[in-house]
Amino acid sequence: MRIQVSRDKSWYARFRELELHVDDEHLFDIKAGEAMIIDIPPNAKTIHGKMDWLEMNLLSLENIGAGEQIKIEGPSFWDAAKVRPGMKSLPIRLRRDEKEETTSYLGNRQERT
């Protein structure tokens, strides 16, 4: 299935690439202001991003159809200024069709065995 992914040009991590993972497998990197059409493997369940040790919210892919758009939105300048050392999640969010459909945060998931 092909979907469109776009990342805004927010101040937070503006000059850094964000790794995007589908079902915990790194598929591609996206820069601020970039948009692309990507192929999602059949039966994919989730997508999330990583940058260094920080991770962002999981977005369920179960109800996403071919051609739909996923937006990656960063915080405002003032919200980005609140980021502190020791944080475990990125202040960047994955959204679908203007509403956030977060399933969980990776830092809150139990380790797989």
C-alpha positions as CSV (number, residue, x, y, z in Angstrom):
1,M,0.0,0.0,0.0
2,R,1.3,3.5,-0.8
3,I,0.7,6.4,1.5
4,Q,1.9,10.0,1.6
5,V,4.0,11.2,4.5
6,S,4.9,14.8,5.1
7,R,6.9,16.6,7.9
8,D,6.4,20.2,8.7
9,K,9.2,22.8,9.2
10,S,8.8,23.3,13.0
11,W,11.7,24.7,15.0
12,Y,12.4,21.5,16.9
13,A,15.0,19.3,15.1
14,R,14.6,21.4,11.9
15,F,18.1,20.4,10.6
16,R,17.8,16.7,11.7
17,E,16.4,13.7,9.8
18,L,13.7,11.7,11.6
19,E,13.9,7.9,11.2
20,L,10.5,6.3,10.5
21,H,9.8,2.7,11.5
22,V,7.0,0.5,10.4
23,D,6.4,-2.4,12.9
24,D,9.8,-1.6,14.5
25,E,11.7,-1.9,11.2
26,H,13.5,1.2,10.0
27,L,12.2,2.0,6.5
28,F,13.2,5.5,5.7
29,D,14.3,9.0,6.9
30,I,12.5,12.2,6.4
31,K,13.8,15.8,6.6
32,A,11.9,18.9,7.8
33,G,9.7,20.3,5.1
34,E,9.8,17.1,3.0
35,A,6.9,15.0,1.6
36,M,7.1,11.6,0.0
37,I,5.0,8.7,-1.1
38,I,6.1,5.5,0.6
39,D,5.2,1.8,0.2
40,I,4.0,0.2,3.4
41,P,4.3,-3.5,3.7
42,P,1.1,-5.5,3.6
43,N,-0.4,-6.2,7.0
44,A,1.7,-3.4,8.7
45,K,0.3,-2.5,12.1
46,T,2.1,0.7,13.3
47,I,4.4,3.5,12.3
48,H,6.5,5.6,14.6
49,G,9.6,7.8,14.5
50,K,13.0,7.9,16.3
51,M,15.8,10.4,16.7
52,D,18.8,9.5,18.8
53,W,17.4,7.9,22.0
54,L,14.1,9.6,21.7
55,E,11.0,8.0,20.2
56,M,7.6,9.4,19.2
57,N,4.1,8.2,19.4
58,L,2.9,5.0,17.6
59,L,0.2,5.5,15.0
60,S,-2.0,2.6,14.0
61,L,-2.0,1.7,10.3
62,E,-4.9,-0.7,10.6
63,N,-7.5,1.7,9.2
64,I,-5.4,3.7,6.8
65,G,-6.2,3.2,3.1
66,A,-4.0,3.6,0.1
67,G,-3.3,7.2,-0.8
68,E,-4.0,8.6,2.7
69,Q,-1.7,11.2,4.2
70,I,0.2,11.0,7.5
71,K,1.5,14.3,8.9
72,I,4.5,14.7,11.1
73,E,4.0,17.9,13.2
74,G,6.5,19.5,15.5
75,P,5.9,21.7,18.5
76,S,5.7,25.5,18.4
77,F,8.9,27.4,19.1
78,W,7.8,28.0,22.7
79,D,6.8,24.4,23.3
80,A,10.2,23.3,21.8
81,A,12.0,25.5,24.3
82,K,10.5,23.4,27.1
83,V,12.3,20.3,26.0
84,R,14.7,19.2,28.8
85,P,17.5,16.6,29.1
86,G,16.2,13.3,30.4
87,M,13.0,13.3,28.3
88,K,12.2,10.0,26.7
89,S,9.8,10.9,23.9
90,L,10.1,13.4,21.1
91,P,7.7,16.4,21.1
92,I,6.9,15.6,17.5
93,R,3.6,13.9,16.7
94,L,2.3,11.6,13.9
95,R,-1.2,12.6,12.9
96,R,-3.7,11.3,10.3
97,D,-6.3,13.6,8.7
98,E,-6.0,16.4,11.3
99,K,-6.8,14.2,14.3
100,E,-4.2,12.3,16.4
101,E,-4.7,8.6,16.6
102,T,-2.1,7.6,19.1
103,T,-2.0,4.0,20.2
104,S,0.8,4.4,22.8
105,Y,4.2,5.8,23.5
106,L,7.1,3.4,23.0
107,G,8.6,4.4,26.4
108,N,5.5,3.0,28.0
109,R,5.4,-0.3,26.2
110,Q,6.5,-3.5,27.9
111,E,9.7,-5.1,26.6
112,R,9.0,-7.9,24.1
113,T,10.4,-11.3,25.0
